[in-house]
Amino acid sequence: MRKVRWGILSTANIGMQKVTPAIQKSAHSEVVAIASRDLGKAQAAAARLGIPKAYGSYEELFADPDIDAIYNPLPNHLHVPMTVAAAKAGKHVLCEKPIARTAAEAEGLRACPPDRIVLEAFMIRFHPQWLRAREIVRSGELGEVRAINAVFAYHNVDPANVRNQADIGGGGILDIGCYPVTAGRFLFEGEPDRVVSLVERDPDFGTDRLATVIADFGGGRQLSFTCSTQLAGHQRVQVFGSKAKLEIVIPFNAPPDERTAITVDTGAPFDGSLARREILPACDQYTEQAEAFALAVLGEHKLPWGIEDSIASMRVLDAIFRSEREGGWAEV
């Protein structure tokens, strides 16, 4: 069996705790190297995860001829420059979200060689619960889908955490607000025309810590969501149609070793006690993402998303911030 040989760019927590172990479970993947600007950290991470090679610079990783693909979980301000550098070195790149801090920054990814795959790591798009939800939407069971409502919140006030550092792309909208935006684009299968936002910022960090957004997808379709970095942890996605409502019970951080659920409810009775509940088997969405990426690298199929999709997503996020500054609707 052919396998894609991965290099991991940095010892970032998400890479060490979730994504790299998930890549190692992908049938068509193997992790062969990891790099850090601190060689000791790279060596320690390699020993912990059973990775054969460790490098003390990103450039050494990019130059390794035995590596086919790079996973880039660096802080947001390094996503574009390191992804471009890796792609120009001949590597395919799976880059953490958000792909950039602005759409203009994301447009820099067009410098990547066109034969290199660059994918923004919205792992939810590969989870069976999301694929099933879209299947139900497409089936017409919900009727005309007109509204999507989402909430994503956690509580983090650590000043050393990259999510609380405004100058490198911290804040809730870029970190987690991008997920409801992706949900709207994924389930409506379109792009919003305009957005309006109400944003509250941390007086010390300068980051957005609470935001509520409405996105107009045209044709009477609306996405509304709230995201926060300083509220009690919670997440939900509800999809409302003219006949029924669908809910993804744990939409964004689905546990890899537990079953997940989707409910479909006609609203009779209002308490949801007669809702249909679909149970999906346990699934590591990061492994599903890695496997789909690897198969694309191996030429087995094509991914429906790439650089232009990421730029389109960033344009929505740009409009949210523009609405905050201007105090009204902002065109996307």
Summary of the structure (lengths in Angstrom):
residues: 332
radius of gyration: 19.9
end to end distance: 44.3
largest distance: 61.4
contacts: 1147
relative contact order: 0.16
helix: 37%
strand: 28%
